[in-house]
Amino acid sequence: MPVITGTRLSLLVAVPLKPSIFRLIPLELQQGRPIRVSVVLFSQGINEQQTFADRFGDSGLQNVINIESMSRLETYYENYRDLLSLRSSRVGRDIPDLANKLEQLRSNVNSRKTKNVDILVLSAEVSGSAMCHCIVLYCEHLLAIIMLLV
């Protein structure tokens, strides 16, 4: 089982591996170098409770979460793009498409449209790129996309 230590702001997760798998990871990771992971969350309520929240102006937390996540994702994208350009004179083929999807996502996050599932569709498309790893959560009242940015 993984061992979790640290604080709410800085977690350290130690994941035990079988020796046969451990030998396959890079030496610096074998020696304990941590992998920094950033998490972003995009959320959109979709049921009658969201209708009520939208009607009476109580969807502020959801908007704040999406705006903050968009900002973190854009910063991560800029670093990702810069890293790719340093590694190769040819920037990855997915960069223009990714930039376009991020622009569409930013537009939707800022639109304040009610029950805007495009936020989730676009964030899922971005998370399917080489830049991200994704966990999609669904429950009766909420759809959410959580991206792990490594």
LINMO-V804893 format. One record per run of one state. SS is the DSSP state (alpha for helix, beta for strand, coil for the rest). FROM is the first residue (numbers start at 1). LEN is the number of residues. Records with the same first field share a line. If there is no record, write none. Layout:
SS = FROM-LEN + FROM-LEN
This chain:
coil = 1-2 + 7-4 + 15-4 + 23-4 + 31-7 + 46-2 + 56-4 + 88-6 + 112-6 + 128-5 + 139-3 + 150-1
beta = 3-4 + 11-4 + 38-8 + 133-6 + 142-8
alpha = 19-4 + 27-4 + 48-8 + 60-28 + 94-18 + 118-10
